Amino acid sequence: MNKTPDTNEHVEWFRNSAPYIHAHRGKTVVVLFGGEAVENDCFPHLINDIALLGSLGVRLVLVHGARPQIERQLETLDIKTRFVDGLRITTTDAMPGVEQAAGQVRMTIESQLSMGLPNTPMAYASVRVVSGNFVTAQPYGIRDGIDYCQTGNVRNVDAEAIEKQLNLGNVVLASPIGYSPTGEIFNLRAEDVATDIAIALHADKLIFVMETVGVINDRGELLHQLNLPQAEQWSRNHGQSNKKISKQEVRDTQSHLDNAAQACRGGVRRVHLISRNIDGALLLELYTRDGVGTLVTADYYEGLRTATIDDIGGILELIMPLEKQGALVKRSREQLELDIRNFTVIERDGMIIACAALFCFEHEKACELACLAVHPDYQEHGRGNELMQHIEWQARKQHMDEMYTLTTQTMHWFLERGFVESNPDDLPMKKKELYNYQRKSKVLRKHLE
Ligand SMILES: CC(C)(COP(=O)(O)OP(=O)(O)OC[C@H]1O[C@@H](n2cnc3c(N)ncnc32)[C@H](O)[C@@H]1OP(=O)(O)O)[C@@H](O)C(=O)NCCC(=O)NCCS
């Protein structure tokens, strides 16, 4: 088959995105971005990407902030406001400035989403945007003797009205503004509006487009995934001691993580924190394998982690019945102790319910996925898949090109996940020497791109 290098690359890229396109179609996604993003030169790119998500069948609710615009508007009106714990006290005389700024930002977004000039990424996009009184607010009230005046919090989200708009194929746009049954207008935190909408809609995803670089550890490395306890822990301790980002960035990250944790506790299974400073971050996060941000998941009781010596008892309990059935090759406790750092486990409520191991043969750039097992009570919920993907990710990180696995009873499971049949002669040298011909295991291979 003839292919030009360009076509190759394009077609490959498109094909690799296909599983993600299928997976996200029909899913409800709430995206929050700040007022800073709206006035950035790259905002048209974000708008193009949002329009593309809509075309790919994602049901979208957009929530915008308006902090810099409010700041400027109040300056123009010569009105000073005070912040307490990061929250603006919106006095009655400041409220018109807040309304003007929020209204302007909303109109800017609506106008950008209405573009459709030929020869631009928005050509034929025809995005229909709907805003409205979806959020009921109440006063934040008087706390520690401080009256927050027209600053409010979300009292209720009209999920049914939003759903109706999404079902019509419309994009819903919400401002950081809410109305009360008494007819008053309140200034809300955009992050809270997004979180409460995501919870009320049982959204599949909540995405925070952040101002900061992302959630990073003490060494300045981006954290790709956090479960709920880890997110809470970062917020509690890790943040304060983090020297790699400024105090302001720590506070921003903490506040986003707090909202992410709240969303997870409210039933949103996945919250993504991505940086506005990466062009195309939204597309990269949703349509590529590794993404570019931090995923906070709701797996409160369940966590995937590297095994430690304390897990040996749990792993043995899990794999021994499978060894007896002949599904797994027998491993002694001593061997397991030696190999324990190669194992990844999924722990649920203190019990090891799944495991898998990775053995790398560096010279041959080949590795083995071994001892993949999920407790029978917990099978068929994607855990096997999750473990395999994690092991693959580890292998790629170690620059492995080929991944092998040996199986007696699960050949089709692997074939359906990109492995192809191979033979014992192809195995890495050390593994070949140990191949047990009596066991007649099938050798399967997957090329890691
Ligand atoms: C293979 C195994 C790890 C899968 O774990 P899991 O958490 O159930 O996997 P997932 O939830 O990601 O996948 C479930 C899917 O695989 C299918 N499946 C399960 N066992 C299978 C098998 N032996 N052959 C083919 N497909 C199988 C299920 O029917 C289900 O299909 P569906 O999505 O169409 O409903 C688990 O069945 C297991 O522990 N088996 C025994 C140990 C073993 O054989 N390990 C492999 C050798 S290293």
The ligand as a MOL file (V3000), in Angstrom:
LIG
                    3D

  0  0  0     0  0            999 V3000
M  V30 BEGIN CTAB
M  V30 COUNTS 48 50 0 0 0
M  V30 BEGIN ATOM
M  V30 1 C -7.9270 -11.8980 32.6190 0
M  V30 2 C -8.3400 -11.0860 33.8250 0
M  V30 3 C -7.0980 -10.4530 34.4400 0
M  V30 4 C -9.3020 -9.9730 33.3620 0
M  V30 5 O -9.6250 -9.1430 34.4690 0
M  V30 6 P -10.9750 -8.2350 34.4760 0
M  V30 7 O -10.8190 -7.2030 35.5190 0
M  V30 8 O -12.1680 -9.1080 34.5170 0
M  V30 9 O -10.8560 -7.5860 33.0330 0
M  V30 10 P -11.6870 -6.4340 32.3840 0
M  V30 11 O -12.8310 -6.0610 33.2640 0
M  V30 12 O -10.7380 -5.3730 31.9870 0
M  V30 13 O -12.2450 -7.1640 31.0720 0
M  V30 14 C -13.4120 -7.9280 31.1040 0
M  V30 15 C -13.7150 -8.4750 29.7180 0
M  V30 16 O -12.8120 -9.5620 29.4230 0
M  V30 17 C -13.5440 -10.7290 29.1060 0
M  V30 18 N -12.8230 -11.8960 29.5620 0
M  V30 19 C -12.6090 -12.3200 30.8310 0
M  V30 20 N -11.8760 -13.4450 30.8370 0
M  V30 21 C -11.6190 -13.7440 29.5600 0
M  V30 22 C -10.9320 -14.8070 28.9060 0
M  V30 23 N -10.3790 -15.8040 29.5810 0
M  V30 24 N -10.8500 -14.7710 27.5770 0
M  V30 25 C -11.4260 -13.7880 26.8520 0
M  V30 26 N -12.1200 -12.7530 27.4040 0
M  V30 27 C -12.2100 -12.7570 28.7390 0
M  V30 28 C -14.8690 -10.5420 29.8420 0
M  V30 29 O -15.8910 -11.3360 29.2660 0
M  V30 30 C -15.1340 -9.0600 29.6430 0
M  V30 31 O -15.6020 -8.8460 28.3630 0
M  V30 32 P -16.6570 -7.6690 28.0460 0
M  V30 33 O -15.9120 -6.3900 28.3580 0
M  V30 34 O -16.9450 -7.8510 26.5880 0
M  V30 35 O -17.8060 -7.9150 28.9550 0
M  V30 36 C -9.0840 -11.9450 34.8700 0
M  V30 37 O -10.1190 -12.6460 34.1970 0
M  V30 38 C -8.2100 -12.9540 35.5830 0
M  V30 39 O -7.6730 -12.6440 36.6500 0
M  V30 40 N -8.0610 -14.1840 35.0280 0
M  V30 41 C -7.2980 -15.2150 35.6660 0
M  V30 42 C -5.7970 -14.9650 35.6030 0
M  V30 43 C -5.2540 -15.0040 34.1910 0
M  V30 44 O -5.6130 -15.8190 33.3700 0
M  V30 45 N -4.3480 -14.0350 33.8970 0
M  V30 46 C -3.7150 -13.8690 32.6050 0
M  V30 47 C -2.4170 -14.6030 32.5040 0
M  V30 48 S -1.0360 -13.5780 32.9030 0
M  V30 END ATOM
M  V30 BEGIN BOND
M  V30 1 1 1 2
M  V30 2 1 2 3
M  V30 3 1 2 4
M  V30 4 1 2 36
M  V30 5 1 4 5
M  V30 6 1 5 6
M  V30 7 2 6 7
M  V30 8 1 6 8
M  V30 9 1 6 9
M  V30 10 1 9 10
M  V30 11 2 10 11
M  V30 12 1 10 12
M  V30 13 1 10 13
M  V30 14 1 13 14
M  V30 15 1 14 15
M  V30 16 1 15 16
M  V30 17 1 15 30
M  V30 18 1 16 17
M  V30 19 1 17 18
M  V30 20 1 17 28
M  V30 21 1 18 19
M  V30 22 1 18 27
M  V30 23 2 19 20
M  V30 24 1 20 21
M  V30 25 1 21 22
M  V30 26 2 21 27
M  V30 27 1 22 23
M  V30 28 2 22 24
M  V30 29 1 24 25
M  V30 30 2 25 26
M  V30 31 1 26 27
M  V30 32 1 28 29
M  V30 33 1 28 30
M  V30 34 1 30 31
M  V30 35 1 31 32
M  V30 36 2 32 33
M  V30 37 1 32 34
M  V30 38 1 32 35
M  V30 39 1 36 37
M  V30 40 1 36 38
M  V30 41 2 38 39
M  V30 42 1 38 40
M  V30 43 1 40 41
M  V30 44 1 41 42
M  V30 45 1 42 43
M  V30 46 2 43 44
M  V30 47 1 43 45
M  V30 48 1 45 46
M  V30 49 1 46 47
M  V30 50 1 47 48
M  V30 END BOND
M  V30 END CTAB
M  END
